[in-house]
Each structure stands twice: as structure tokens, then as C-alpha cells.
């Protein structure tokens, strides 16, 4: 952006680039959840934090990483539920009482 002073000399002013700290934090935490979500309590806590930070970041600009963090949070949730279902199956937890006919 150029601004002119009274002597008509151009003065160049640099605009600061805006960042979305909450969106970046949500993205990074959601990414960590994808890799470390299988750890029992840690996975759920990281998932919740990633989802929360990404949701807050969506309402700020720029939104790119916040939306990516939301998508990764949803994928992370599916991953965590899938891993726990596999563990329950491997351990042999009886779920027959759920299928009442």
C-alpha cells in the first residue's frame, strides 16, 4: 500500500499478515491425534482440544487451517472409535446383550 505525504513522495507501508492462532493450534493438535489417538486417555483429551480449538478458529480469519483441523478432528474421532472397537473385539468383550431380539 502506498501513502503520499504532503511533498508527494510515496511512502510504502507494509501490512502485517494476519494469522489464526486458534486455527493453527487446532490443526496441529488434530494432526497429533491422528498419530497418537490410540493412547487411551490421551487420545480423547487431544481430540477434544483439537476439535475445540478448530471450532473457535473457524470463526476467525483466515479459516483454512481451522477447517482442516475440523476435518482432521472428525477423522481422528472415527479412528479412535475404530481402535477401541478393535480392542474390545480382540479382548473378547461380550456385546451379545446389546442385540436383544
N, C-alpha and C positions, 0 to 999 in steps of 0.2 A: 504494500500500500504506500502510495506517495502522498505526502502532505507538503504544501508550499508555505514558506514563510513570507513575511512582507516583502522581502527582496526578491521574491520569485525564484528562489533556489530550491530544488527538490530535496526533501529530507525523507529518507527511506526509513520506515518504521517496521520492524519485524513483529508479526503477530505470533503470540505464543500458541503452540499447538495444544489442543485440548486432549486430555486423556480421561478414561473412565476407570478409576482405580478399583471400584467395586466389581465392575465387569471383568477386569483382568484377574482380580483375586478369585472370582467365581469360576473363571475358566481354568485357572491353574489348579485350584482345589478339585474341580470336577475331573480334570485330567489325572490327578493323583489318585482319585477314587477309582478310576478305570483300572489302574495298575495294582492298587493296594486295597481294593474293596473287599477282598476275601478275608481280611483280618477281622475277626468277629465284631468287636465294639467299635474299633477304629473306622471301619468301613462305613457304618451307619452315621457316625458323627461327621466324617468328612463329606459324605453325601449330603447331609442336611446343611452343612455350612456352604458347600458349593452351590446348592440349589438356592439358598437364601441370598447369598452374595450376587448370584446371577440374576435373580428376580429383582433385586434392588438396582443392579446395573442396567437392566433393560429400560428403566425409566429415566436414565441419563444418557447424554450423547457423548461420544459415538457408541453405538449399540452393538457393533459387530462381535466382539469377543464375549459380551454378555449373552447374546443369543446362542453363540457357540457353546458357552458354558451351560446354558439351559438344556441344550440338546445332549451334551455330554452327561449332564446330571440324570436325564431320563434314561440314557443308555446305561449309566452306572447303576441306577436302581434296578433295571432289568437284569443286569449282570449279577448284582448282589443277591437278588431273589433266586436267580437260577443257581448260583453257587450253593446257597443254603438248601435249596430243594435237592440238589445233588448230594449234599452232605447228609440230609435226612434220609434219602434213599439208600445211601451207602451204609449208614449206621443201622438202618432197618427199622425206623420208627413206624409203628403200626398206625396207619391212617384209615383203616377199614371202617372205623366208627363214623367217619365223615360221609361215607357212601351208604346211608341208610335207605334201603329200598322198601 
